[in-house]
Amino acid sequence: MDTYILAFIPLVFGEGISLFPKVQKQENLVLEKSKAYPNGIVMLYLHKQPAN
């Protein structure tokens, strides 16, 4: 199982930045858990949704 861990860090960058600019195929991800910290950082733990 592929697992993705994303950290969101609250900063102001005007229009923002693209996390995955060259991705051509959409993957359906399932959120396993999340954790929010007092400093505003949020950690997301995701995995690929199994194929039907």
C-alpha positions in Angstrom: 0.0 0.0 0.0 1.3 3.4 -1.0 1.2 5.9 1.9 1.4 9.7 1.5 2.2 12.1 4.4 1.4 15.7 3.7 2.3 18.6 6.0 0.4 21.8 5.6 2.3 24.7 7.0 0.3 28.0 7.2 2.2 30.7 5.3 1.0 33.4 2.9 2.4 33.1 -0.6 0.1 35.3 -2.7 -1.5 32.9 -5.1 0.1 29.8 -3.5 2.2 27.1 -5.0 1.3 23.8 -6.7 2.2 20.7 -4.7 2.3 18.3 -7.7 2.6 20.4 -10.9 3.5 17.5 -13.3 0.9 14.9 -12.1 -1.2 13.8 -15.0 -3.3 11.0 -13.4 -5.6 11.6 -10.5 -5.4 9.2 -7.7 -8.2 8.6 -5.2 -6.8 8.8 -1.7 -8.3 7.8 1.6 -7.5 9.8 4.7 -6.2 7.5 7.5 -5.7 10.1 10.1 -4.8 13.7 10.7 -3.1 15.7 13.4 -3.3 19.4 14.0 -0.6 21.1 16.1 -0.9 24.3 18.1 1.4 26.2 15.7 -1.1 25.6 12.8 0.7 22.8 11.1 -1.6 20.0 10.0 -0.3 16.5 9.1 -2.4 14.3 6.8 -1.8 10.6 6.4 -3.3 9.2 3.3 -3.2 6.0 1.2 -4.4 5.0 -2.3 -7.9 3.7 -2.5 -7.9 0.1 -3.6 -9.0 -0.6 -7.2 -12.5 -2.2 -7.5 
